């Protein structure tokens, strides 16, 4: 199983950011953090880098269920969703695959939560054009 769910989209980087947030919202996720690595690499390393934005997406209901089943699962939250523009101009949206990341946690009760999160992220990513 792959550690991510990914899709190339036929739109600009900025459009992909908006569409990604909308698709996540349709599945009950909010973006609670945003890391702009292009800006950070420039600021901290004086390196010019391509568009590369990481969103921390959280579905509060499912996050709560996961924490109730595994107290320290917060180290794997929120779900990261990456929007990046490759050097050739192609824009790609990638989300973490919770089924893969949760597999390292030895708690069978988390499987159902991870499966639901994975399905929701998969639908969000697949809905993008």
C-alpha positions, -999 to +999 in steps of 0.1 A: +000+000+000+013+035-009+019+061+018+001+087-002-029+094-025-020+117-054-035+133-084-022+157-111-046+185-118-052+206-149-052+241-132-029+267-118-012+263-084-035+290-069-066+273-083-055+240-070-051+254-035-087+267-035-101+236-050-082+214-026-096+233+004-131+231-010-128+193-017-115+187+018-144+208+033-169+187+014-155+157+033-156+174+067-120+185+069-108+220+077-073+233+070-059+241+104-023+248+094-004+258+063+033+257+056+047+275+026+080+258+020+088+281-010+088+310+014+105+292+042+134+280+020+139+315+007+137+330+042+159+305+061+182+292+034+181+318+007+170+291-018+146+298-046+122+269-047+090+260-066+055+263-052+052+237-024+024+241+002+016+217+030-019+219+045-027+203+079-062+190+074-084+179+103-118+163+105-126+170+142-150+142+146-126+116+133-096+131+151-116+128+184-125+092+177-088+084+170-076+101+202-102+082+222-088+049+209-051+059+211-041+086+235-008+095+217-021+094+181-019+132+180+017+128+168+003+116+135-023+144+133-034+164+113-035+147+079-010+164+056-022+174+022+005+187-002-001+210-032+030+214-054+040+227-087+067+208-105+094+225-126+074+215-158+044+235-145+023+204-137+004+208-104-001+178-081-021+173-050-011+146-026-025+135+007-011+111+033-027+077+033-039+072+069-042+034+064-005+033+059+006+056+086-017+041+112-005+006+103+025+013+125+003+018+155-005-015+172-042-008+179-068-026+159-095-002+170-079+025+149-083+006+117-120+017+113-112+053+119-081+052+096-102+035+069-129+063+071-103+091+070-086+074+041-119+071+021-127+107+027-093+119+016-094+096-014-128+111-024-115+146-019-083+140-040-103+122-067-128+150-070-101+174-082-097+182-119 
